[in-house]
Amino acid sequence: MITSRAFAGRRYAVLGLARSGLGTVEALVASGAGVTAWDDREEARDAAMALGADIGNPLDIDLIGFAGVVVSPGVPLNRHPIAAHARDNKVPVIGDIELFAEARGDLPPHRIVGITGTNGKSTVTALIHHMLDQAGRAALMGGNIGLPILARDPLMPNEKGPGVYVLELSSYQIDLAYSLACDIAVLTNITPDHLDRYDGFEGYVASKARLFSLQHRDQVAVIAVDDDPSKMVASHVNHRLHRVSAKDIDPADQARWPALQGPHNAQNAVCAIAVCRVLGLDDAEIERGLASFRALSHRMEWVGDIGDVRCYNDSKATNAASAAPALAAFPPAPAPRLHWIAGGQAKGDGLAACRPWFGHVKCAYLIGEAMESFADEIGDAVPVERSATLARAVEQAAARAAPGDIILLSPACASFDQFSDYEARGNAFRELVQGRGA
């Protein structure tokens, strides 16, 4: 795990004891800090106590003198009472990414790449990590992806240079960081999302922009300027800036990268390429990494074929802006060939972002709470089946699809009406497809 002398002798409260919370407790205790931990679940409290933490609800104790209250990024600070309680006690509310930043002085020589954006940040994070790994660089992937960062062992340099921490950063994680100065900070794009946590879209944009304000003048910003909010963020960067665009990618080059098809992946690729060039990879190393990359689970993931019909799991597309690139990736050839499974628990942004690509869709199969509202919004633009459930949608799509067609789960919705999370939804889709393809 990552420990630091910076934590020794200090006291922290940790609120929320899921995987990252328990990892934080363990790292702080091992560093010589005192920890008071809390979770509503008794088994989680027992696990924290076994690691050496005291048990107590930060809302019920005097926090004066504490070095910080460490919360999960999922805690809505605009509504949760811990924010006011900590403020009254003049104690910062922080996340594990902030603790990682404070521990940097005790880590071996390294560099940090931080990636944020509404869509694509997971793929860009995984792609950069893969390219570095293929080039023989010591690299570790963390943040909003993979294992909690404090639970990982520190990276050691190798003959190729310092280790590189590649961190996916949600806006919530950025909100909880104050000293995270990324050697390279990346912004993929900004579209409306998580507006229940912010004071309008402007507040959400400001959260993304804050990652760059934390950087020093000698550090590098990589910003894809394919949307107006990202252009605005770039216009306020006054240190080293690389503006990139999906248009910078030659389609002939992209055709050589099997897991990076479609306009959205052109943007993902150009961001990753810019980062890896700054880190010193040569063109051959970059090309090898792009060509050998495999898509992340639930992100335009090929999960099998039903006869001659290829099936893709894009369950991570929980809003229309992230579903739209998936629709764009499958143009008519020459007629529409895409069987689109959409719906779930709507986020309120509708399907406007997907509308330009309705011409790619042969039939839409609608599920979940959003079924009727999506059907009304689509109207006569695309043939619609009110499938209600994912199993029924796969059954209907398989029956209707012709050889060479595509079945795509890209829901443009959260999953919580019928599934525990987007991963459970994607796994169910994979099992349905593979059950029919067997």
Protein Blocks (a to p, Z undefined) as FASTA:
>chain_A
ZZdfklgopacddehjafklmmmmmmmmmnopacddddfblklmmmmmmnopacddfklp
cfehiabdcddfklcfklpmklmmmmmnopacddfklmmmmmmmmpccddddddedjehj
lmmmmmmmmmmmmnopacddehjecjdfklpccddddfkbccdddddddfklmmmpcklc
cfbdcdfbdcdehklmpgcjklmmmmmmmmmmmpcfkbccdddfkbfklmmmmmmpcbdc
ddddfklpcfklmmmmmklgcjklmmmmmmmmmmmmmnopafklmmmmmmmpccdehiap
afbdehjaccddfkklmbfklmmmmmmmmccdfbccbdcdeddjdehlajmlmmmmmmmp
mbdcdehjklmmmmmmnmmmbccddekpamlmmmmmmmmpcghiacdddehpafklmpmb
lklmmmmmmmmmmmmmZZ
